[in-house]
Structure formats: C-alpha cells, structure tokens
C-alpha cells in the first residue's frame, strides 16, 4: 500500500462515519420539525400590505419622476460595471482590489484577497445600498409605513447575505475542509438539538446552557425570600454595611425576563453593588405564568404586584415610605401605579427611578414595526388560544431588532462552523425568558402601545383614567443611547410630560441591557447629563455634558439624598416578615406547565 493510500484510508473511514451520523441526524431532524405545533401565521411576518404600499409608492415615484429613476439606475449600473472590471483586473494581474466598505460579517481575508469572494461581497453590498436608496426616496407614503417597509426589507436583505450560505461562506468552507466534514455534521447536530429543545420551532442557542446555574454562579447575592403570593416572591438582600439609609429601596424588574439580569456575576451585579452602598434592597421576582394566568390583567399586576410589594416592604422595615425602581415594562407599570397613588392621595412612594422605560408610545422606535394590527391581531388570537403570550414569540421579535447579532451570526457559528455556544452570562439570561398572561399582554399592546393611553390620559387603572401629569414625585430616569427596545427619545418625551418638578434624566451609552448593567469597575460606557429644562430630546443632547464612566455612582448620590438618614442595618427575617427560603427563591427557576 502506497503512502497516499495509507493517508487516504483514515479519511475515507472518517467520511463514512460522518455520513452515517448525517443519516441518523436527518431522521431526528424530520421528527423534530414534525413536532412543531401549528400557530397563527400572522406571527411569522407582516401582512402583504406593507410591501404592496412600498411597491405602489416606488412605482408612483417612477411615473412622476422618471429622470430620477434613470439617474439611480445608471449610477447602479456604472458602479456594478466598475466593480466587475476591478475584480477582473485583479484576477488577471494580481493587483490589489479596491478598498471596500467595512462590514464585520466579511472578516475573513478571502473577502478582500480572493476575486470571486470580493465580487460577491461588493455586489451584495451594492445591491443592499440600492434597495435602501429606493425605499428612502419613496414619496406619498406615511412615516409609519415607510419605517415598516424599511425594517422588514432590511430583514430580507440581511437574510440573503452571502455569509448565510455554506457555499459562499469561506469560514465555513475552510473549516469543513480542515475537519473533513466533521464541522458540518456537528453543526447539523446543533441544529437538530435546538429544534428538539424548541419543539420544532427554530431558535439558535445563544449561550452554553450547562455553563450557569441560577443561585450557584449567577444570582448569588446573599438574601432571603420573605413574602410570596401568586404573582411574585419578594427578596430582601443581606446588608454588608453596619448602617443603611432609612428609606428602603424596592426594585421591580420586567416580567418579560428574569430579575437576575441585575444580579449576574458578582463583578457586574447592580443589586450587589447598591447593597454595598448602604441601602436596604428588596427585589421582586415575578412568577413565570402558565395558562392558568390567562385572565390576569394589568390591574392585577398593579394591585397584587406593585402595591402589595410596596406594602410588604413597609411591613418588613416598619417604614412609612419606600423608594422604587422600575425597569422596562415594569417602569411603565410603575408609572401607572404612581399616577394612581397620586390621585388616591397615597404618599407611599418617596422617589422613583425608571430604567429604559417608555411611557409615551407616540413614537415607539424600532419596536413599533411590530405594533401594527397585522401582528397584534395575530398575537391576540394566539394568546387567547394558549392563555399566554409565549416567551418564544417575544424572544424572536426582540432578536429581529438585532438580527445579525442575535440570529444570523450565532446561526453561522452554531450550525455552519459546528461551534458550541459561548459561556456568556448575559446571553444565558437572554434565553431564560418568561411568558406573559394573555389578557395582560393584549391590554399592554392595545391600550398602552397602540392607543398611547398613558400619554393621552385615557388609560384606566382600576376604572379611573390616569396620565403622565399625575406622576409628581421626585424621579430619575436612565435611558440608553442605542436601545432598540425602548429608544431614548421616547423615554425622554415620556419623562418630560410627567408632573414632577424634580426630574433627573441620564442618557447612558450602549443599549437596553449593557447600558444599564454597566458597573463602575469596568470603566466602559459613559453617560450624558444636562441640567437644562427638558425640551426637544435632540436639543437636550446637543447641550448635554458627557461624563466618563458608569452612571451608577451618580444615581447612588441622587438616591442617597432622597433616602433619609442612616439607621442600623436590617437583617432579612428580623422584621414582621419571616424568612421563607434563601435568595434567589423558587419562582426564578420554576418551569410553568406546558401548553396543551
């Protein structure tokens, strides 16, 4: 046997082994996809009306101004021809290719050095730009329709990026050759495993599920659960200072995700940090609802959640007042609660903080593309059938706001390259979502988002309308500059309309999570402040001061001024409420009953 034959034999053996694995995986793939439950098709994408309106606007523009169309087309043809000629020249002479726009999807050197890959890349980017220009130049179409057409067209353009196809992805091809196909087999195994875990629905695993255990290496700040009802567990954290501020701090996280986004690893735990600053800290850990919660309403969240938690914190500390924090949807609901308490003459809350909170939905930002009736009608039909708005639909929606980062790039690594997901705590939390009760979800989408009820003064709490002007206590609001979920200008406009005479607005760099979970020790993102009256958000930012580093110390100082003198630190369970179990409690890890 020749040396070449000896070398080839193991390769043939490995190839046969991989082919055998593919056959077994294909059977599992078919079984997994067949297990997918039917769902309302409106949840899969916008109605055709979105694209029909865009097409009509483009056609009308062509008819009204054919010279503009010809100018665009000639420019596109010219650039395409130049790119083709440049690639041909490089292939014949070895001359370097013209410098192309930077795009991290095309980081492999072959996209720059190989004429074929370089042409594919440059032509894709040129085509994407031409499509974007056509949409931008549309006339005779509403701003809302334009935004939706641009957003969903961008999703299609991103979907067809050459990197998303095996035959056009040099990273995947190189690794397949290097591993003799094993990477592709492993990628298929990863795909099948994800489909099985999601009962046939697509959804790439973003983080290693075995890398973290809640209460073991994340959500480890010491504390105790001291109250529990059907809606939440109340955690009181163990003090680490001898003295604490008199007025306790109660944090309401969003019930779309788990509370431990604020208590990841000790180094980036906001909860641990604020405890260390000398505050008595309580956090609500919401239940993950199943279909038995179908008829739970926003009023129930306010009554059995917010107001009950406030009352129990006052019982536990024997204090008359509390300071409160609301994050995202919990911030919106905290605003509704404060407005109701103000009208009822209840001074329970001394001061409030809002993290990335929208209360004025007149411009909902990027997420607004999902708030039209085509989506919301589908959500309502599916939610009323299931009793819940499933976390899977919400996760998919939010992922599309950053599709390249949260869908396509992870899918390439996981399925084409056969890589295991990273051990990344934030992505692990991102995949640990919760359901929403059906009735509450529809009330939120219809009455708050679509009708803009809070800003319009027509949203009813316990039967009586409340408005932003009813929020009159001291408040601090933190928004994030690149937030795709609660855009900062919308947050600013809501705070501007609140009735408080004591307002502090802070704009953090980065997005919805990283801008909030930004510990001072990292020295990563700065923030903007401005003492001027709140006018237009653009004008506020133009004259704002930029501050290096985290906003946490600034907020601590603001909170300390509104938290009273120092008193002896309070230990969980020594007040009127006994200890039920250690933090992080039972609700955070409980698995809701599956849908029928």
Secondary structure, 3 states (H helix, E strand, C coil): CCHHHHHHHHHHHHHHHHHHHHHHHHHHHHHHHHCCCCCCHHHHCCCCHHHHHHHHHHHHHHHHCHHHHHHHHHHHHHHHHHHHHHHHHHHHHCCCCCCCCCCHHHCCCHHHHCHHHHHHHHHHHHHHHHHHHHHHCCCCCCHHHHHHHHHHHHHHHHHCCHHHCHHHCHHHHHHHHHCCCHHHHHHHHHHHHHHHHCCCCCCCCCECCCCCCECCCECCCCEEEEEECCCEEEEEECCCCCEEECCEEEEECCCCCCHHHHCCCHHHCHHHHHHHCCCCEEEEEECCCCHHHCCCCHHHHHHHHHHHHHHHHHHHHCCCCEEEEEECHHHHHHHHHHHHHHHHCCCCEEEEEEECCCCCCCCCHHHHHHCCHHHHHHHHHHHHHHCEECHHHHHHHHHHCCHHHHHHHHHHHHHHCCCCCECCHHHHHHCCCCCEEHHHHHHHHHHHHHCCHHHHCCEEECCEEECHHHCCCEEEEEEECCCCCCCHHHHHHHHHHCCCCCEEEEEECCCCCCCCCCCHHHCCCCEEECCCCCCCHHHHHHCCEEECCCCHHHHHHHHHHCCCCEEECCCCCCCCCCCCEECCCCCCCCCCCCCC
